[in-house]
Amino acid sequence: MPTEEELFASVDALLEEEPQLPPPAERARLREAAGITQARLAQAMKSTLQTVKNWENGRAEPRPPRLQAYQRLLEGWAAKYPETEAASPPSAPAPQEPTAAPTPGRPAVPAAPPEPPAGPKSAAAPDAKRLPESASRPARPPRPARERPMVPDTAAPAAVTSYRHGPLAVLDGDGLAYGAQGIVLECPATTIAGLVEWTLAESGLGAPRLHRAGRDSDPLIVLTASAAVALGLPERLEGHEARRTLRLPDDHPVVKQLTKARWKLTKRGFGPWARVYRPATEGRRQCVQLAILSWDALDPRAWPGAADLEPARLADALGRYAARVITPRGSTAVTGLELMTALRPPTRAVRDAGSGAWVSGRSPGSLGTEPVDPAPPEAPTGHPVARGWEGGFLDEEVYQWVRDVDLLSDAECLLPFAVGLDINTAFLAAAARLAVGLSGPEHVTRPVFDKKVPGCWLVDLSHVDLDPRLPSPFTPTGERPEGPAWYATPTVAYAQELGYDVRPAEAYLRRDSGAYLDPWHDRLKAAYLDTLADLGVTRDLTDTAYLAAMERHKHTDPALVMVLAAIKATVKGGIGKLRERPQGRHHRDGERWPALQRPTWRPDIRAAVISRARVNMHRKMLRTAEATGLYPLAVLSDCVVYPSPGDSPLDFLPRTASGKPLPGSFRLGPSPGLCKVEGVAQLAWAVDLMEQGYNPARHIKDGVDAVLDEGE
């Protein structure tokens, strides 16, 4: 028998061993259950994103002291989210039409991943041919009966994923469906109904969910003009006042054909972006999205040059966007909003403690399933809660400011150039680690200001005395406030940061808060930087090399330039959609409109993002002025124009004694929140615009050839 001392020695040896962590897959499950991104975890662990990824895929293990901290975190999460919740939840009843969020009052339990469609056609689903790099549109091959194209060596085996051919395809008039990375499929469909059937049963198109509690992306088929005509659609829709009203009439043969085949359309009907579906059965969605190019489904403002790309190149570009962002689901604004929900699903399946049954529970950090009305000062004037409200409204908008020409010094007027700096994806940078409300507003009188609590505050900031050569950080016009007004939390926090006393008279606060936009920010930031890197603009470049690369990048690959523009439009449009206004001339003030039924209709979140972006801009301008004595001529949203002794920002941006960019000021680089050159012009040109009442920040991109039209 061992002695007591021997046993104690053995136990002590065990206690001294390094902590044992759960398997890598369980580490990822616990983090996702807590609603924390890998980037956020890396920040908390004082480590890098790649290191966290390595911990979760088993390529590396943490070492002390991070090992002990990581184990403590995982143990805490394991207590909150036990393994029983990780089992496959039951399928949820299907909504009658696919929407961005579950029907209010009836949250859907997340469904299990869809299985490959059953039936003989599914069993013999054709694999793809891969388009040679030297050809953009091969001649249509013969179509012998029941022939299966060869599978290229580089194609993923069908067993790996049910979406073996990628998220989408571009269909031409010859029946060839071009997928991403050179894939080409033969589509035998001659009608829209047949196309939908083929897409679901045989195409192998679709994309897996971005969050384990979310849902897979429906396959997308993009129709060229020739494909639309071949399938019985008009090449163009005419006679409508606005692009958003485009749709086929209910008696159109294609609509009748879909109805006869028991397919349904969403309430928007058959327009540029059409969703064709049947109610889900046993938790499996049956939905295909169609985008008609000749109906302007890809708005040239967000997808510049899309109409000029061959189907194969367009498919590859859209596939790249889908892989880095999400499969397009409409306009970039709609896609940006739906990306938020895809990354933060409103519900997840949990075990009921009493019955043991699976029930739908709110996902951590999400907005839930119920729409929340704003506080009266947060609402647009036509909102029902604003009827009769006379207490003023929140005015958190972007800068539109021009310095008074009388405040230009003689030394400034002698400088030869005006240089415009543009903040890269300013809204995206502002969304990072931003605490926003996850619940409804609570009215409080005479609150003590707390910068950690999101909301809007009625406070008098007119006593804040700043240099008139800078715009006020508290108003979009840059004018000094005249009295009490409503402000979002970041604006009031900045007044406090500047050393001024803030005493709110009242506030509407949201006690339940969190960094809801973090996953959205992280995914779009990675997409933006990866696409810039594809264009030759990387984060390791020197300032001089970066400026040169930015001059070249728009002239390298039109398809990649288009993807980059779409990513930027997704950021801006997604934030804008949080406060979507009524659409259609029949709306009357005080009536509710459809967007208000979304949990993601949150004007307070939009206000917080814009407030922070404007404050970030002012902080950089103030730091630059303190270091160099230079003041901006004008600001428009994320563009600021400075007088400069040279035609490069390197001629005036402040540096430390060691030659590095001055912390807190404007800094060149590709990352969100850093800067690029918007344009360069003669200072005399900019001053002339200012004297005429125009904003040179609006026109410096086009320089002396700008058309002076201040309307937007």
VENKAFEN-V541150 format. One line per field, one symbol per residue. ss: DSSP state (~ for helix, > for strand, _ for the rest). phi: phi as a letter, one per 20 degrees, with the letter a starting at -180 (. if undefined). burial: + if it has 16 or more other ideal C-beta (glycine too) atoms within 10 Angstrom, else -. Layout:
ss = ???
phi = ???
burial = ???
//
This chain:
ss = ___~~~~~~~~~~~~~_______~~~~~~~~~~____~~~~~~~____~~~~~~~~~________~~~~~~~~~~~~~~~__~~~~_________________________________~~~~_____>>_____________________________________>>>>____>>>_~~~>>>>_____~~~~~~~~~~_____>_________>_>>>>>_~~~~~~____________~~~_______~~~~~~~~___>>_______>>>>>>>>>__>>>>>>>>>~~~__________~~~__~~~~~~~~~~~~~~_______~~~~~~~~~~~~___>>>>>______>>>>>_____________~~~_____~~~_____________>>>__~~~__~~~~___>>>>>>>__~~~~~~____>>____>>>>_________>>>>>>_______________________>>>>>~~~~~~~~~________>>>>___>>___~~~~~~~~~~~~~~~~~________~~~~~~~~~~~____~~~~~~~~~~~~~~~~~~~~________________~~~~_____~~~~~~~~~~~~~~~~~~~~~~~~~~___>>>>>__>>>>>>____~~~___>_____>______>______>>>>>>>>~~~~~~~~~____~~~~___~~~_______
phi = .ffffffffffffffeffgeefggfffffffffemdefffffffelcdffffgffednebcfdgefgffffffffffffecfgffefffffegeffbfcfbgfgncfefgefgfeggeoffffdgfeeedfffecebfffffcffmfdffeffeffgfffbfdfdnebbdedfenddedflnfcdedefdcfffffgfffecfmdqbffebfeecffffddedfgffgffeneffcddndfcgfefafffefgfffffffemecdfffmedgddddbcgfclmefcbcddcdffemfegffdcfnffeefgffffffffffffedaggcqfffffffffgffecgfcbeceffeemefcecffgmeemdefcfffgfeeffefgfefnfcencfcecffbccffffefeffffefecddeddffkgfffffflefcfdcffcecdlfefcfedfrccebedfefddgffdfffdcffnefgdrgbecfgfffffgfffndfccfebbdddfebaegegffffffffffffffffenddfeffgffffffffeffdecgffffffffffffffffffffcgegdofefcgnefcgffeefeecfffgffffgffffgffgfffffffecmecfeacclddcddfbfcecffecffcefenegfgnefcfqefgnedceercbffgfffffffenedfffdffemfefefcefc
burial = --------------------++-+-+++++++++++++++++--+-+-+-++++++-----+-------++-++--+---+---++--+-++-++--+-+++----+++++--+--+-------+++++++-------------------+---+-----+++++++++++++++++++++++++++-+-+++-+++++++++++++-+++-++++++++++++++++-++-+---+--------+++---+-++-++----++++-++++++++++--+--+++++++++++++++++--+++-+--+++++++++++++++++++++++++++++++++++++++++++------+-++++++++++-++-++++++--++--+------++++-++++++----+---+--+-++++++++++++++++-+++++-+++-+--+-+---+++++++-+--+----++++++++-+-++--++++++++++++------+-+-+++++--+++++++++++++-+++-++-++++---+-+--++-++--+---++++++++++++++++++++++++-+----------+-++-++++++++++++++++++++++++++++----+++++++++++++++---++--+++------++--+++++++++++++++++-+-+++-++---+++++++--+--+------
//
